[in-house]
Amino acid sequence: MSGRREDTIRRILGLEERVHRAVGWGEPDAWLGSELGTSQLKVVFLLRASGALRVGAIGVALHVTKASVSETVDRLEVQGLIVREADPSDGRSVLVRLTDAGVQTADRLRAAGSVRTARLLATMDDVELDLVRLGLEAMGRAAERLQAEEGRESMSLDPAGNRGETP
């Protein structure tokens, strides 16, 4: 990367951090009453994004041990946010999935951030909004390219946490 590109990327990352600090986690009321710790939130949001997974796959995705995931899953199960089920593809294995309450919790917390972001966007004029839209569209295209490259370069994980063949 050239010096100018590196400087531009550093500046974008700094601006992104500044925006995240200003927007925060969203509407505080959505987080009141939520007793979820960071590791629990990670599991809830991962399961919301990917669907049911084995404990090992959760550990691989979050770069933590199976023991750590099991402890977190136990806590989420007590709260009624997740359930363990037999894996239909392998009766010896167990899948972890969100309950309806878990889905609602993830969606409520995600929506809280969107409400705050919408308020931020509402303060912009039409030109600024168009610039943000264009920038995010470009980032979306770049994310798709990066995902395709990473898919070719690395082995993908199935819901069980097994490595598949590189496409």
Protein Blocks (a to p, Z undefined) as FASTA:
>chain_A
ZZklmmmmmmmmmmmmmmmmmnonojfklmgopacdfklmmmmmmmmmnopadfklmmmm
nopafklmmmmmmmmmmnopaccdddfklmkbccddddfklmmmmmmmmmmmmmmmmmmm
mmpcfklmmmmmmmmmmmmmmmmmmmmmmmmmpccddfkopacddZZ
